[in-house]
Amino acid sequence: MIKAFELEGYTPDKSDFQSIVIAFSHALRRLHSQGIIEKDYIAGSSQNPKIKWKLKEIRT
């Protein structure tokens, strides 16, 4: 995403990065609620946990 900005000759600022992170976070939560991906907590403090997202196995 950042490279796309740079290729267009646009230098993203802090608010652009925040918007990208928020949009990405919403997309991950939506996929999680639909059962497409799963969330796994890994090392980190309880106030700032690190989350590992994994695509669930697709069964036909």
Distance bins in CASP14 RR format, pairs under 12 A and 6 or more apart:
PFRMAT RR
TARGET T0000
AUTHOR 0000-0000-0000
RMODE 2
METHOD distances of the structure
MODEL  1
1 7 0 0 0 0 0 1 0 0 0 0 0
1 8 0 0 0 0 0 1 0 0 0 0 0
1 10 0 0 0 0 0 1 0 0 0 0 0
1 12 0 0 0 0 1 0 0 0 0 0 0
1 16 0 0 0 0 1 0 0 0 0 0 0
1 17 0 0 0 0 1 0 0 0 0 0 0
1 19 0 0 0 0 0 1 0 0 0 0 0
1 20 1 0 1 0 0 0 0 0 0 0 0
1 21 0 0 0 0 1 0 0 0 0 0 0
1 23 0 0 0 0 1 0 0 0 0 0 0
1 24 0 0 0 0 1 0 0 0 0 0 0
1 27 0 0 0 0 0 1 0 0 0 0 0
2 8 0 0 0 0 0 1 0 0 0 0 0
2 9 0 0 0 0 0 1 0 0 0 0 0
2 10 0 0 0 0 0 1 0 0 0 0 0
2 11 0 0 0 0 0 1 0 0 0 0 0
2 12 1 0 0 1 0 0 0 0 0 0 0
2 13 0 0 0 0 0 1 0 0 0 0 0
2 16 0 0 0 0 1 0 0 0 0 0 0
2 17 0 0 0 0 1 0 0 0 0 0 0
2 20 1 0 0 1 0 0 0 0 0 0 0
2 21 0 0 0 0 0 1 0 0 0 0 0
3 9 0 0 0 0 0 1 0 0 0 0 0
3 10 0 0 0 0 0 1 0 0 0 0 0
3 12 0 0 0 0 0 1 0 0 0 0 0
4 10 0 0 0 0 1 0 0 0 0 0 0
4 12 0 0 0 0 1 0 0 0 0 0 0
4 16 0 0 0 0 0 1 0 0 0 0 0
4 20 0 0 0 0 0 1 0 0 0 0 0
5 11 1 0 0 1 0 0 0 0 0 0 0
5 12 1 0 1 0 0 0 0 0 0 0 0
5 13 0 0 0 0 0 1 0 0 0 0 0
5 16 1 0 0 1 0 0 0 0 0 0 0
5 17 0 0 0 0 1 0 0 0 0 0 0
5 19 0 0 0 0 0 1 0 0 0 0 0
5 20 0 0 0 0 1 0 0 0 0 0 0
6 12 0 0 0 0 1 0 0 0 0 0 0
6 16 0 0 0 0 0 1 0 0 0 0 0
10 16 0 0 0 0 1 0 0 0 0 0 0
11 17 0 0 0 0 0 1 0 0 0 0 0
12 18 0 0 0 0 0 1 0 0 0 0 0
12 19 0 0 0 0 1 0 0 0 0 0 0
12 20 1 0 0 1 0 0 0 0 0 0 0
12 21 0 0 0 0 0 1 0 0 0 0 0
13 19 0 0 0 0 0 1 0 0 0 0 0
13 20 0 0 0 0 0 1 0 0 0 0 0
14 20 0 0 0 0 0 1 0 0 0 0 0
14 21 0 0 0 0 0 1 0 0 0 0 0
15 21 0 0 0 0 0 1 0 0 0 0 0
15 22 0 0 0 0 0 1 0 0 0 0 0
16 22 0 0 0 0 0 1 0 0 0 0 0
16 23 0 0 0 0 0 1 0 0 0 0 0
17 23 0 0 0 0 0 1 0 0 0 0 0
17 24 0 0 0 0 0 1 0 0 0 0 0
18 24 0 0 0 0 0 1 0 0 0 0 0
18 25 0 0 0 0 0 1 0 0 0 0 0
19 25 0 0 0 0 0 1 0 0 0 0 0
19 26 0 0 0 0 0 1 0 0 0 0 0
20 26 0 0 0 0 0 1 0 0 0 0 0
20 27 0 0 0 0 0 1 0 0 0 0 0
21 27 0 0 0 0 0 1 0 0 0 0 0
21 28 0 0 0 0 0 1 0 0 0 0 0
22 28 0 0 0 0 0 1 0 0 0 0 0
22 29 0 0 0 0 0 1 0 0 0 0 0
23 29 0 0 0 0 0 1 0 0 0 0 0
23 30 0 0 0 0 0 1 0 0 0 0 0
24 30 0 0 0 0 0 1 0 0 0 0 0
24 31 0 0 0 0 0 1 0 0 0 0 0
24 53 0 0 0 0 0 1 0 0 0 0 0
25 31 0 0 0 0 0 1 0 0 0 0 0
25 32 0 0 0 0 0 1 0 0 0 0 0
25 39 0 0 0 0 0 1 0 0 0 0 0
25 51 0 0 0 0 1 0 0 0 0 0 0
25 53 0 0 0 0 0 1 0 0 0 0 0
26 32 0 0 0 0 0 1 0 0 0 0 0
26 33 0 0 0 0 0 1 0 0 0 0 0
27 33 0 0 0 0 0 1 0 0 0 0 0
27 34 0 0 0 0 0 1 0 0 0 0 0
27 36 0 0 0 0 0 1 0 0 0 0 0
27 37 0 0 0 0 1 0 0 0 0 0 0
27 53 0 0 0 0 0 1 0 0 0 0 0
28 34 0 0 0 0 0 1 0 0 0 0 0
28 35 0 0 0 0 0 1 0 0 0 0 0
28 36 0 0 0 0 1 0 0 0 0 0 0
28 37 1 0 0 1 0 0 0 0 0 0 0
28 38 0 0 0 0 0 1 0 0 0 0 0
28 39 0 0 0 0 1 0 0 0 0 0 0
28 51 0 0 0 0 1 0 0 0 0 0 0
28 52 0 0 0 0 0 1 0 0 0 0 0
28 53 1 0 1 0 0 0 0 0 0 0 0
28 54 0 0 0 0 0 1 0 0 0 0 0
28 55 0 0 0 0 0 1 0 0 0 0 0
29 35 0 0 0 0 0 1 0 0 0 0 0
29 36 0 0 0 0 0 1 0 0 0 0 0
29 37 0 0 0 0 1 0 0 0 0 0 0
29 39 0 0 0 0 1 0 0 0 0 0 0
29 51 0 0 0 0 0 1 0 0 0 0 0
29 53 0 0 0 0 1 0 0 0 0 0 0
30 36 0 0 0 0 1 0 0 0 0 0 0
30 37 0 0 0 0 1 0 0 0 0 0 0
31 37 1 0 1 0 0 0 0 0 0 0 0
31 38 0 0 0 0 1 0 0 0 0 0 0
31 39 0 0 0 0 1 0 0 0 0 0 0
31 53 0 0 0 0 1 0 0 0 0 0 0
31 54 0 0 0 0 0 1 0 0 0 0 0
31 55 0 0 0 0 1 0 0 0 0 0 0
31 56 0 0 0 0 1 0 0 0 0 0 0
32 38 1 0 0 1 0 0 0 0 0 0 0
32 39 1 0 1 0 0 0 0 0 0 0 0
32 40 0 0 0 0 0 1 0 0 0 0 0
32 51 0 0 0 0 1 0 0 0 0 0 0
32 53 1 0 0 1 0 0 0 0 0 0 0
32 54 0 0 0 0 0 1 0 0 0 0 0
32 55 0 0 0 0 0 1 0 0 0 0 0
32 56 0 0 0 0 1 0 0 0 0 0 0
33 39 0 0 0 0 0 1 0 0 0 0 0
34 56 0 0 0 0 0 1 0 0 0 0 0
35 53 0 0 0 0 0 1 0 0 0 0 0
35 54 0 0 0 0 0 1 0 0 0 0 0
35 55 0 0 0 0 0 1 0 0 0 0 0
35 56 1 0 0 1 0 0 0 0 0 0 0
35 57 0 0 0 0 0 1 0 0 0 0 0
35 58 0 0 0 0 0 1 0 0 0 0 0
36 53 0 0 0 0 0 1 0 0 0 0 0
36 54 0 0 0 0 0 1 0 0 0 0 0
36 55 1 0 0 1 0 0 0 0 0 0 0
36 56 1 0 0 1 0 0 0 0 0 0 0
36 57 0 0 0 0 0 1 0 0 0 0 0
36 58 0 0 0 0 1 0 0 0 0 0 0
37 51 0 0 0 0 0 1 0 0 0 0 0
37 52 0 0 0 0 0 1 0 0 0 0 0
37 53 1 0 1 0 0 0 0 0 0 0 0
37 54 1 0 0 1 0 0 0 0 0 0 0
37 55 1 0 1 0 0 0 0 0 0 0 0
37 56 1 0 0 1 0 0 0 0 0 0 0
37 57 0 0 0 0 0 1 0 0 0 0 0
37 58 0 0 0 0 0 1 0 0 0 0 0
38 51 0 0 0 0 0 1 0 0 0 0 0
38 52 0 0 0 0 1 0 0 0 0 0 0
38 53 1 0 0 1 0 0 0 0 0 0 0
38 54 1 0 1 0 0 0 0 0 0 0 0
38 55 0 0 0 0 1 0 0 0 0 0 0
38 56 1 0 1 0 0 0 0 0 0 0 0
38 57 0 0 0 0 1 0 0 0 0 0 0
39 49 0 0 0 0 1 0 0 0 0 0 0
39 50 0 0 0 0 0 1 0 0 0 0 0
39 51 1 0 1 0 0 0 0 0 0 0 0
39 52 1 0 0 1 0 0 0 0 0 0 0
39 53 1 0 0 1 0 0 0 0 0 0 0
39 54 0 0 0 0 1 0 0 0 0 0 0
39 55 0 0 0 0 0 1 0 0 0 0 0
39 56 0 0 0 0 0 1 0 0 0 0 0
40 49 0 0 0 0 0 1 0 0 0 0 0
40 50 0 0 0 0 1 0 0 0 0 0 0
40 51 1 0 0 1 0 0 0 0 0 0 0
40 52 1 0 1 0 0 0 0 0 0 0 0
40 53 1 0 0 1 0 0 0 0 0 0 0
40 54 1 0 0 1 0 0 0 0 0 0 0
40 55 0 0 0 0 0 1 0 0 0 0 0
40 56 0 0 0 0 0 1 0 0 0 0 0
41 48 0 0 0 0 0 1 0 0 0 0 0
41 49 1 0 1 0 0 0 0 0 0 0 0
41 50 1 0 0 1 0 0 0 0 0 0 0
41 51 1 0 0 1 0 0 0 0 0 0 0
41 52 1 0 0 1 0 0 0 0 0 0 0
41 53 0 0 0 0 0 1 0 0 0 0 0
42 48 0 0 0 0 0 1 0 0 0 0 0
42 49 1 0 0 1 0 0 0 0 0 0 0
42 50 1 0 1 0 0 0 0 0 0 0 0
42 51 1 0 0 1 0 0 0 0 0 0 0
42 52 1 0 1 0 0 0 0 0 0 0 0
42 53 0 0 0 0 0 1 0 0 0 0 0
42 54 0 0 0 0 0 1 0 0 0 0 0
43 49 0 0 0 0 1 0 0 0 0 0 0
43 50 1 0 1 0 0 0 0 0 0 0 0
43 51 0 0 0 0 0 1 0 0 0 0 0
43 52 0 0 0 0 1 0 0 0 0 0 0
44 50 1 0 1 0 0 0 0 0 0 0 0
44 51 0 0 0 0 1 0 0 0 0 0 0
44 52 0 0 0 0 0 1 0 0 0 0 0
END
